[in-house]
Amino acid sequence: MFFKKLEEVPAYYWEEKSYMMIIPKTDKDLLKKTIDNLESTKEIKVLDKKTDIAKQTINFKIKYERCEYEIGMYVGGVSVPDYYLNNLALTDAEKKEILDAKSCLTIYMPFNENPKKCFHLQLKLGLLLVPDLLAVLDESAERVFTRDWVKMEAESKVTPSAKDLFSVQAVSANDGRVWLHTHGLARCGLRELEILDSKGEISRNHYNLINSYAMYLIDRDKDEEYVSGDYIGRLINDIPVVATHVPWTVGLKEYKHLKLGGKKDRKNGHNSLSDIIFLYTSEENEQNNVLSKISIYDDLWGDNPLFFFSDEETKRMKSVAIERFNYVKSEFKKLKDKETILLKIGLPLKEKGKFEHIWFELLEFKGTKFKARLTQEPYYFPDIHTGFESWYTVDDLTDWIIYKEDMTITPDNVYLLDKKKK
């Protein structure tokens, strides 16, 4: 009888559209400044606009890169939970400014079939309309982005990664059980994902699974033939990770004695567009839709389970690595002892368009070329080994890491170098 009463509620407003709260340094005349900034931009063409000064709202249609978008904005209050700022590169003074903020400009919009481009546009609008922003509270994903990150991404020619469009939250119980769930996928035309009854150290692997699966679903070719299971990774002994997801109203029936993430925990949320992840452990099970809990592989994760990047994410990583390569050149000139720079190079395979991506240590620059030393054994190149040195160009690059004494820098957090200079 318990499970017969489970009902999914309609989508919440932050699931139907993407809501971002732009927190300004000063809120004086915020709406007027926003209107002035909107009308002065050349990158975005305003096709239609309706302004209600009394209600502090604006609704408008814009054209951006040959596509039209419906955008809504309003000025209102904001209160940032302090735990949203955990693990962000902020000074105490910056944290205080954000936590003390009382008002913001909320920008909301529906996402079309290209959610990453829509997300990129929303960031651009935030920086354009509120140039002195302190941070962005992504209400739909329940996370905060710092000003430096927003500026870096908004000014980039490359769209952000799929991982930036959602968050993965972990709720823990006293007995060590963990409930993992996403926020932000629903606005992308997907359903939120969950992993139930995780525990202890294993929850880290489960976190990587749900994170990788969410990225896969965002980047998946919408025109490809649908299959019931998604091959997203491999465990030890080459065991494939084939995931699927079912509505929470169905998936909960597989958990008879659940203490966390059950019906009572879904009274005020996680009761709409949310699915529980399961696995198929064989082709036969996939064909017959025999679901297995994530815990069935708890003894098989090993130290380094492999989750796949989509082709789209690989191309994005290469693009931002090249776009921000000047930071590598600059930092190489001032490397200290025990600091190093690693470059991921795509070595071409016999099959056209295929590469083995492998890490090298940067040794020197000469004009437009750089010399690098192989740091690991390749899988598909038996004639070269660790220590092999060769010359490459930026076009061979797919990723990079700068290991400094006090931080690790990648193309996705390179704004930290600019922040350090201030």
N, C-alpha and C positions, 0 to 999 in steps of 0.2 A: 504493500500500500504506500510505503514511503516514497518509492521511486515513481509511482504513478502521478504524484502531485508535483513533480518537477516541471516547471514551465519557463520558457525563455521569454524575457521581456523585450520590448522594442529597443532599438539602438538609442543610446544616449546622444545628446547634441554634439559632444566632442568626438563621437564615433562617426557620425554622419558627415561632419566636416572637420577640417583641421583648424584648431584654435591655437594661436600663439599670442602671448602677452609680452609686449615690448616695454621694458621697464626703462624710463628715461632718467637722466641725471637730474633734470629739473622738469617739473610738470606744469610750469607756468605757461598758459596759452597753448597747451599741447595740441589741441585739435586744430587751431588756426595755423600753427607751424606745420602740422601734418598736411593740411590742404595746400599751403604755399609750396612745400617740398614736392608734393605730388604733381602740381601744375608746372613746376620748373624742370621736371625730368625729361630727358630725350630718349632714354633707353626704353621707356614704357609709354605707350600711347593710350591716353584716356579717351574712350569712345562715348561713355555716358556716365553721369554722376548725379547722385541725389544726396543732398546734405541736410541734416536736421540739427541745427545748432542747439536747439532747446534740449534735445535728447542726446546731444553729443555723439551722433552717429553719421556715418557716411556709407553709402552703397554705390559701387561703381563697376563699370565694365571696362576692361583694359585689353590691349593687344600687346603681346610679348612674344617675340620670335615666331611670328605668323600664326599664333594661336590666341584665342579669346578666352578670358577668364572673368568670372563673377567674384567680386571681392566685397567683403563687408568689414567695417571697422567701427569701433566705438571706444570712448574714453570711460574708464571705470576704475574700481579699486583693485588692489592686488595685495596678497599676503603670501610670501614665499616660505614654505616649510624649511627650516634650517637644515634638515637632513638631505634636502635636494642639493645642497652645496657641498656635501661630502665628496672628497676625492677630486674636487675641481681646483685648478691652479689659480687660486685667489689669495690676495693678501687679507689680513684681518680687517683693514680699512675697507677693502672692496666688498667683503662679506657683509660688513655692517651697513654699507650703503644700500645693498640689495635687500637685506632683511628689514631695513628701515623704510623702504619704499612703500608708499601708500596708494599710488595710482599708476596706471599704465595705459597704453594703447593696445587694444586687442584687435588682431587681424585674423579674420576667419574666411575660409574658402573651401569649396568642394574640390577634391582631387580627381583628376581625370585618369585615363588609362596609363599615364606616365607619372606616377606619384613622386618619383625622385626629382623630376623637373618642376613639379608643383611645389615641392618642399623647398627647392632651391629658390624659386621665385618668391616664396613667402619670406625667406631669409633676406633676399635682396630688398624686398619692400620694407622690411623692418629696419634695415640699416639706412635705406634711402629716406624714409619718412621720419625716423628718429635717429639722426646721426650721432647724437650724444648718448645713445642707449648704454645702460649699465650691463644688462643681460637680457636674455629671452627665456621666458618660462613657456615651454611647449606643453600646454595644458593637455593636449590629446595624448602625448607620450609620457606625461608626468615626469619631466626632467628639465634641467636648466642648462642653457648654453651661455658661456661667457662671451663678453663683447669681442675679445680677441679672436675666438674661434668663429663667431658669426661673421666678423669682418673678413677673415681669411677665406671662408667658404663663399660668402656673398660676392666677393671680388674675383673668385676663381672662374675660369671658363669651363671647368669640369663640375658636373653635378656631384653632390655629396654621396657617400656610400649608403647602401641600403641599411647598414647598421645604425645610421644616424636618425632614421625615421621612426625608431621604436626604442623602448627600454625593456629590460628584463628585470623584474623585481622578485625578490625572495622574501617570503614570510616564513618565519621559523616558530616552531612550537617548543615547549619546555622539554619534550622528550627528544629533541634534535631533528625531528621531521621537518622537511622544507617543502613549501609550495611555491613553485616557480611559475610566473605568468608574465605575459607581455602587455604593453600599452602602446598604442599607436598604429597597429596594423589595420584596425577597422576602417580608418580614414582612407586606407590604400585599396579599399575594395576587397579586403581579406577578412578573416576572422582571427581574433586574438588566440594565442597558443598558451597551453598550460602543461606542466608536468607535475603530477601529484605524487605524494608519498616518497619524495626524495629524502636523502639523509646524509649527514656528515660530509666527508671528503668527496663522496660520490657525487654530491650535488654540483661540484665544480664541472665535472664531465657533463652532467645533465644541463648545466647552464650553457656550456659550449654547444650542446646539441640543439637546444631551443633557439639559441642565437643564430646558429648556422641555418637551421630550418627556416626561420623567419626571413633571413636574407635571401635564401633560395626562393622562397615563395614570392618575394617582392621582385626579384630579378628574373624569374622564370618567364620564358617566352610564352606570351599569352596565346599565341597561335599554335603552339605545339599540341599534339594529341594528348588528351588527359589520360593518366593512368592512376590506379588506386593507390599505389605506393610510390614514394619519392626516394631515390637512391642518393643519400646525402653524405655518406662517409664510410670508413672502414675501421674495424677494430683489429685487435691482434689476431694472428692466423688468417688475415684477410677476410674476416667475417663482415659481410656488407651490412650497413645500417640503412634499412629501408623503412622510412617513417610514413605514417598517415595520421590523420586527425579526425575526430568525430565530435559532434556537439556535446557540450558538458552534460546536457540532460540525458544523453545516451551513455557517455563515458563513465559517469558516476556509478552506473550499475555494475561496473567491473570492480568497484571498490566498496566492499560491504561494511567495513568497520573503519571508515575514514574519520580521523579526528581533526584534520586541517584541510580546508578547501571543499568541505561538504555543503549541504543545503543551508545550514545556519550561517555559514560564512559568505553567503551570496545574497543576503537580503538587500544590501545597498550597492552592489556592484558585482562584476564577474558573473552576471546572470543574463547577459544579452548575447552579443556576438563573440562567443568564446568556445574554443575547441580544446579537447584534451588529446595530447599526442600519445600514440601507440606505435608499436613496431610490428612488421611482418617478418617472421624468422625463416620463412622459406617461400619459394614460388607457389607451392601448393596452398600455404596459408594465405598468401596474397590473393590467389584465385578464388578461394573460399571465404575470404574476409574474416579469417581467424585472427583476432587481435591479441597481442601480447603486451603486457605492461613494460615500461622502460626498465624496470628493475630486473628483468630477465637477463640483462647483459651486465649486471653490476660486478661480476667477477671477471669480466673480459675486457675492461677498458684499457688496462695496461697504463704505461706512463705517458703515451703520446698517441691517442686515437686521432685518426685523420678525418677531418671534415673538408669537403670540397668547396672551393670558390667557384662561382659561376663565371662563364666567359666574360660576361658584362663587368663583373667586379674586377677580374684580372685586367681588363682593358682600362678600367677606371684607375686602378692602382698604378698602372704604367703611365697613364696620362699625368696624374698628379706628381709622380716621382720625377718625371721630366720637367713639368711646369715649375717645380720647386727645387730643381737641381742646383741652382745658384747658391742655396744654403750649404750644400755639400762642399762646393768649391771654396766658399768663404771659411767654413769651419775647418777644412783640411789644412789651411794655411796656419792655423793656430792650435793644432792638436798637441796635447800634452802627453807625458808618459802615461801609459795604461789607458789612454783614450784611443778609440779606433773607429773607422767607418767601414761598414759592410755594404756591399752593393749586390743586389740580386740581378743576375744576368740571364737572359733567355737564350739558351743554346739551341740552335735549330736542329730538329730531328729530320729523318729522311722523309717522313710524311709531311707534305707541304702545309705550312701554316701551323705546325705543331712544334712546341718547344719544351725543353726541360729547364725549369727555372731553379737556379742554384746560387748559393751565396759565395761571394768573393770578398777579399779584403782589399780596399783601395790602397795603392802604393804610391802613385805619382800621376801628375798631369803633364801632358805635352800638347799644347795647342787645343784642338777640339777632341783629343783622344785622352784616355786614361789607362794606366796599367793596373792590373788587379791580380791577386793570388787566390786560387781556389781553396776554400776552407773545409770542404767536405767531399766525400766520394760520390760521384754521379752514378745514376742508375743505368743510363743508356749510352754512356761514352766510356767504353772499356780501355781506351788508349790514353786517357788523362786521369790524373789522380790528385789527391790533396797536395797542395804546394805548387801545382801547375800555374804558370804565369803567362798572361797574354794581354794584348792591347784591345780596347773596345771603345765604342762611341756611345753617346747618350741614347741613341736609338736602340741599343742593345739592352738598355736598362728596364727593369720592371718594378723595382722597389729599392729602398735603401734604409739604413739605420745608422744613426750617429750615436755612439756610446761615449758620453762625456762623464766626467767625474761625479757630477751631481744629478744627472738626468739622462734619459734615453729619448732621443728625438727621431721621429718618423715623419713622412710627408703629411700625416694627418694631425700631428701636434706641433708642427714646426713653428707655429706662432709663439711658442714658449721662448724661442730664441729672441724674438723681437721684444717680448715682454721683459726678458732678463736685461736687455740693454737700457730699458727706461729707468 
